Amino acid sequence: MQKPLSKLWQADDIPTVAVIVPTYRYAARLEVTVRAILADPGVTELIIVVDGCRDGSIELLEALAGEDRRLVPMFVEHLGKSGAQGAGLERATSEVVLLLDQDVVPGPGLASGHARHHRTGDNLVVLGYMPTVAEKTNTSVAVLSDIYATEYEAHCHRLEAHPELVLAQLWGGNVSMRRRDCQRVSLDFRYFGHEDQDFGIRCMKAGLNGVFDRTLYAEHRHSRDMTEFLWYSKMQGASQWQIHRDHSDMLGPYDPGSTVTGLPVPARAVVRLLSRARLGDPSAAFFATLGELLGRLGWRRGESVAYRLARRIELRTGAILAMAGRDDELQRRVRSLLARRNSEPLAMTAAEQA
């Protein structure tokens, strides 16, 4: 009996898929991600790149690889997220690469769904949907996940209204493309924070087209503590400056005023005044500590406002430090004033992979 046309199409036309996941200090939660990815028969190879951390991740992956030969564990010296992705890309042999973040847990058939988009050929970058699921830890701050979730959903609605922005404002974590296209564009970016937007712009310059598909579903298991939130915000400021420097032909010169866009006039003045090389970090820590106190008092609105103001200060400070070439100060982390007084340990964060 002849196979149905759909079966023939699935067998002959859907390309092979390599899923590439860089990981750093995530051993305790990594197995959930691995098993969810491997549950999809459309995954040809799963390349997990351990980025120079000795937390048990590589041993876990080697044990899991004994259960499924599609899993390819890799260990590299500390390269940062983009460098680890690049190492995985060099190892991949499949026709399509799906770039997932370590805290993105795919829904059923995610890789297969990405592959179907690519069955017609090259020049396509496919962006999937990954709504935020707050993951509680001993140090995570729930309102920070709420802020992230709100901004992510607004971004997705913007992409649906303006599909031309998919690559111009790429929000990575669940992205696929032909392997040879990815090799041509390359995965290389200096600062951690906006590497996905830089990659998207370079894809545009390479003649690729972006598409957003909300049915390509994965959960972003999001967790942020205060220290990670402030450092990440500072690195986002630095990377935003770099993107404008590298792509001024498309974006124009960097405008420091963009860090205060949308703020009330008094808040703008505060951010401009406090965003300095030596003043920015402690000022941001002060407002974040204020947010922590307001959260303990149950005032969620005030907590959110204080944390958002702290982030604006670090965004502007990060750009100033990057422009001055002061990378050592960019790497400096600050923590809650309450944590210092109570001698609480700093969290071991995934964002330290940069």
C-alpha positions in Angstrom: 0.0 0.0 0.0 1.4 3.4 -0.9 2.3 5.8 1.9 0.0 8.8 2.4 1.5 12.0 0.8 2.0 13.5 4.3 4.1 10.6 5.4 6.3 10.8 2.3 6.7 14.5 2.8 7.8 14.1 6.4 10.3 11.4 5.5 11.8 13.1 2.4 11.5 16.9 2.9 12.0 17.7 6.6 15.6 18.6 7.3 17.7 17.1 10.1 18.0 19.3 13.2 20.9 19.9 15.7 19.8 21.5 18.9 22.6 23.6 20.5 22.4 24.5 24.2 25.2 26.4 26.0 25.2 25.8 29.7 26.9 27.3 32.8 26.3 26.5 36.4 23.0 24.8 35.7 23.6 21.2 36.6 20.7 20.9 39.1 18.1 21.8 36.5 19.8 20.7 33.3 18.3 17.2 33.1 14.8 18.5 32.7 15.9 20.5 29.6 17.8 17.6 28.1 14.9 15.1 28.5 12.4 17.5 27.1 14.5 18.1 24.0 15.2 14.4 23.4 11.5 13.6 23.6 11.1 15.0 20.1 12.0 12.4 17.5 12.7 15.3 15.1 15.9 16.0 17.0 18.9 14.5 15.1 21.6 15.6 17.5 21.6 17.5 20.8 24.8 19.3 21.5 25.1 20.6 25.1 28.2 22.8 25.5 29.4 23.2 29.1 31.1 26.5 29.3 34.1 25.9 31.5 32.3 25.2 34.8 33.0 22.2 37.1 29.6 21.8 38.7 28.9 18.3 37.6 27.2 19.2 34.3 29.6 17.3 32.1 29.4 14.2 34.2 25.6 14.3 34.2 25.5 14.7 30.4 27.9 11.9 29.8 25.7 9.6 31.9 22.6 10.7 29.9 24.4 10.2 26.6 24.6 6.5 27.5 20.8 6.5 27.3 20.5 8.3 24.0 23.2 8.5 21.4 21.8 11.7 19.9 23.1 13.6 23.0 26.6 15.1 22.4 28.2 16.5 25.6 31.0 19.1 25.1 33.3 20.8 27.5 35.1 24.0 26.5 37.2 26.5 28.5 35.2 29.5 29.5 34.2 31.2 26.2 31.0 33.0 27.2 27.5 32.2 25.8 28.3 33.2 22.1 31.6 31.4 22.2 30.0 28.2 23.6 27.3 28.4 20.9 30.0 28.8 18.3 31.8 25.7 19.6 28.5 23.7 19.3 27.9 25.0 15.8 31.4 23.7 14.7 30.4 20.2 16.1 27.0 20.1 14.5 26.4 18.1 11.3 22.6 18.5 10.7 21.0 20.7 8.1 19.3 23.0 10.6 20.5 24.3 14.0 18.1 25.2 16.7 19.6 27.5 19.3 18.0 27.1 22.7 19.0 28.7 26.1 19.6 26.4 29.0 16.5 27.5 30.9 14.2 27.1 27.9 12.3 23.8 28.1 10.7 22.9 24.8 7.1 21.8 24.4 6.2 18.7 22.4 7.6 18.7 18.8 9.4 22.0 19.0 12.4 20.9 16.9 10.1 19.2 14.4 8.1 22.4 14.1 11.2 24.4 13.4 12.3 21.9 10.8 9.1 22.1 8.9 9.6 25.9 8.4 13.0 25.1 6.8 11.9 22.4 4.4 11.6 24.9 1.5 15.2 26.1 1.6 17.6 28.7 2.9 17.6 32.3 4.0 15.1 31.9 6.9 15.5 32.6 10.6 12.6 31.1 12.7 11.8 32.5 16.1 9.6 30.5 18.4 7.5 31.5 21.4 8.7 31.0 25.0 6.4 32.5 27.7 7.9 33.1 31.1 7.4 30.6 33.9 8.9 32.0 37.2 11.1 29.4 38.9 11.6 29.9 42.6 15.0 29.5 44.2 16.4 30.6 47.5 17.6 33.9 46.1 15.1 34.6 43.2 12.9 37.7 43.3 9.5 37.1 41.9 8.8 40.6 40.7 11.9 40.5 38.5 10.3 37.5 36.6 7.1 39.5 36.4 8.9 42.5 34.8 10.6 40.2 32.3 7.3 38.4 31.4 5.5 41.6 30.8 8.2 43.0 28.6 8.5 39.7 26.7 4.8 39.5 25.9 4.7 43.1 24.8 7.6 42.3 22.5 5.8 39.3 21.0 2.7 41.4 20.3 4.9 44.0 18.6 6.4 41.4 16.3 3.0 40.1 15.3 2.0 43.6 14.4 5.3 44.4 12.7 6.9 41.2 11.3 9.7 43.2 9.8 11.1 43.6 13.3 11.7 39.9 14.0 15.4 40.2 13.0 15.9 43.9 13.8 14.8 43.3 17.4 15.6 39.6 17.7 14.8 38.1 21.2 16.7 34.9 21.2 16.5 31.7 23.2 14.3 29.7 20.7 15.7 30.4 17.2 16.5 28.2 14.2 18.1 28.5 10.8 20.0 26.5 8.2 23.4 25.5 9.6 25.3 26.9 6.6 23.5 30.2 7.0 24.4 30.3 10.7 28.1 29.6 9.8 28.0 32.4 7.3 26.7 34.9 9.8 28.7 33.5 12.8 28.0 33.6 16.5 30.3 36.2 17.9 29.6 39.1 20.2 31.7 40.9 22.8 29.3 41.7 25.6 26.6 39.5 27.2 23.1 41.0 27.1 22.1 41.9 23.5 24.0 39.3 21.6 20.7 38.1 20.0 19.8 41.5 18.7 23.3 41.9 17.2 22.9 38.4 15.6 19.6 39.4 14.2 20.9 42.5 12.5 23.8 40.6 11.0 21.3 38.1 9.7 19.5 40.9 8.0 22.7 42.2 6.5 23.3 38.6 5.2 20.0 38.7 3.3 18.1 36.4 5.7 14.4 36.8 6.5 12.8 36.4 9.9 9.5 34.8 10.9 7.8 34.5 14.3 5.7 31.5 15.0 3.8 31.4 18.3 3.0 27.7 17.9 6.7 26.8 18.3 6.2 26.7 22.1 8.7 26.4 24.9 8.7 27.5 28.5 11.3 29.9 29.7 12.0 28.8 33.3 13.0 32.3 34.5 14.8 33.0 37.7 16.6 36.3 38.7 18.2 37.4 42.0 19.1 41.0 42.6 22.8 40.7 41.9 22.2 39.0 38.6 19.5 41.5 37.7 21.8 44.5 38.2 24.8 43.0 36.5 22.7 41.8 33.5 21.2 45.3 33.2 24.7 46.9 33.2 25.9 44.4 30.5 22.8 45.2 28.4 23.7 48.9 28.5 27.2 48.0 27.3 26.0 45.7 24.6 23.5 48.3 23.4 26.3 50.8 22.9 28.3 48.2 21.0 25.4 47.3 18.7 25.0 51.0 17.7 28.8 51.3 17.2 28.9 48.2 15.0 25.7 48.8 13.1 25.5 52.6 12.9 24.6 52.3 9.2 21.3 50.8 10.3 20.7 52.1 13.8 22.5 55.4 13.8 24.8 56.5 16.7 24.2 55.5 20.2 21.9 57.9 22.1 22.4 57.9 25.9 18.9 59.5 26.1 17.4 56.2 25.2 18.1 54.9 28.7 15.5 57.4 30.2 12.9 57.2 27.4 9.4 56.9 28.9 10.4 58.0 32.4 8.7 60.9 34.3 10.9 64.0 34.3 12.0 63.6 38.0 13.1 60.0 37.4 15.0 61.0 34.2 16.9 63.5 36.3 17.7 60.9 38.9 19.0 58.4 36.4 21.1 61.0 34.6 22.6 62.2 37.9 23.4 58.8 39.3 24.6 57.0 36.2 28.4 57.5 36.7 31.4 55.2 36.5 31.8 55.0 40.3 28.4 56.1 41.4 26.1 53.9 39.2 26.6 50.5 40.9 26.0 51.7 44.5 23.1 53.9 43.4 21.5 51.0 41.6 22.1 48.8 44.7 20.4 51.4 46.9 17.2 51.4 44.7 17.2 47.6 44.4 17.5 47.4 48.2 14.6 49.8 48.5 12.6 47.5 46.2 13.5 44.6 48.4 12.2 46.4 51.5 9.0 47.4 49.7 8.5 43.9 48.6 8.8 42.7 52.2 6.2 45.2 53.2 3.8 43.8 50.5 3.8 46.9 48.2 4.3 45.1 44.9 3.9 48.3 42.8 6.5 50.2 44.7 8.9 47.2 44.6 8.6 47.0 40.8 9.1 50.7 40.3 12.3 50.7 42.5 13.8 47.7 40.7 13.0 49.3 37.3 14.7 52.5 38.3 17.8 50.5 39.5 17.9 48.9 36.1 17.8 52.2 34.2 20.7 53.4 36.2 22.7 50.3 35.4 21.8 50.4 31.7 23.2 53.9 31.4 26.2 53.1 33.6 27.0 50.1 31.5 27.0 52.1 28.3 29.2 54.8 29.8 31.7 52.2 31.0 31.8 50.4 27.6 32.4 53.7 25.8 35.3 54.4 28.1 36.7 50.8 27.6 36.5 50.1 31.4 35.6 46.4 31.1 36.9 45.5 34.5 34.2 47.7 36.1 31.6 46.2 33.9 32.3 42.8 35.4 31.9 44.2 39.0 28.8 42.9 40.7 26.9 44.6 43.4 24.4 43.1 45.8 21.6 44.2 48.2 22.7 46.4 51.1 20.7 44.1 53.3 22.7 41.1 52.0 25.9 42.8 52.9 24.8 43.6 56.4 23.5 40.0 56.9 26.5 38.5 55.2 24.3 36.5 52.8 26.2 34.6 50.1 26.1 35.8 46.5 24.0 33.6 44.3 25.7 31.4 41.7 24.0 32.7 38.6 23.6 31.5 35.0 24.3 35.0 33.8 27.9 34.8 35.0 28.6 32.9 31.8 29.7 36.0 30.0 
